[in-house]
Amino acid sequence: MTRKVFIIVPSLTPTGPVKGAIALANSLSTCREVTLVSVKIGSGPSALIDSQIRQICLAEFSSSFFGRVKKYRDLLAESGGRKAVASISMCFSADFVNLCCRRYAFICSSVRGNLVNIYKMDYGRVGLPVAILHLIALTGFDRVVAMSSAMAKQINFFSRKMPSVVGNFVDEAQLNKYRKKLSGNKPNATRFVFVGSISSRKKPLLLVQTVKRFLDEGVDTHLDLIGDGPLMKDVTDEIARLNLHDAVTIHGQLSNPYPVISKADVFVLPSLSEGTSRASLEALFIGLPCVLRKIDGNSELIENGRNGILFEKDSDLYSAMLSALKLVDFQAGDTDFLPPFFRQEGSSHKYLKVIEVD
């Protein structure tokens, strides 16, 4: 059964889930009618949205949650209703709008991470009950998609619904021009790059301290930090305390981080919890091996010693980064470390199989 596709997100703010929604919309727009919907007004996406995709912000029609739900119901009904329309939601507020629209579309939730860990770390004491509420609410969806088998098990435990596992993916066409073209010349300094929120969950302070250890061991090293967040002052203070002004560049939030990423040698994300990090997928596609913590779905993304290194304890980060340098090929040519399971075409087709069941 062929359906029109609506993809709903909290806002068009350049977060990982929103980039994922845009990548999915762009991919599906080649074969389906696609509408990208945001619940709230955001700062604007950093990714290009195909001109064929209709864009709608529910906040432009109503200031209340119920008003936005009504508008979304109307849009789904006008497009043909449940038999003709599928609605895929990503993240908390979008899921709850979607859940209110089951009579008007075949509804699917795409869960983007380990909700229990992420909500606890990001929202403190209220995080755990909110995560459990979110997971239980998934019982009301026709289908649920998880990005890894580890996430699928968590969803099944709380909702008794077994999700389809579809790998996270990036918009490959937009990244092609940033693929590393290796020159055959080894640079003087090893460049590491971090992309993510500057928050306690992502552990940027640990990374800064590890760069200091590299320098103390006589390894000429540079770190590019891309992102913003609540720990920014702590990070800048630590850079000053360790006298790392020449070794660490803080870029802040970049609308286009890829020129910086493509100049690096290794991507590092010591985060305590992830779904499947979009930044790491982008780095692998561009041609960087990744150093990631052995959590959640990272073991499904990284084959240790081939396209990156997994580590477990904070104290292991230094040796993991050192090992990753052995994976960097400075010979001329193209490099692509992204596994087939996480490629765009295959993953978007899996979404169609999920939402177009009879």
Beta strands, then each sheet from edge to edge (+ up, - down):
strand 1: 4-9
strand 2: 34-38
strand 3: 54-57
strand 4: 85-89
strand 5: 106-111
strand 6: 143-146
strand 7: 164-165
strand 8: 181-182
strand 9: 190-195
strand 10: 221-226
strand 11: 248-252
strand 12: 266-269
strand 13: 290-293
strand 14: 308-311
strand 15: 333-334
sheet 1: 3+ 2+ 1+ 4+ 5+ 6+ 7+
sheet 2: 8+ 15-
sheet 3: 11+ 10+ 9+ 12+ 13+ 14+
end
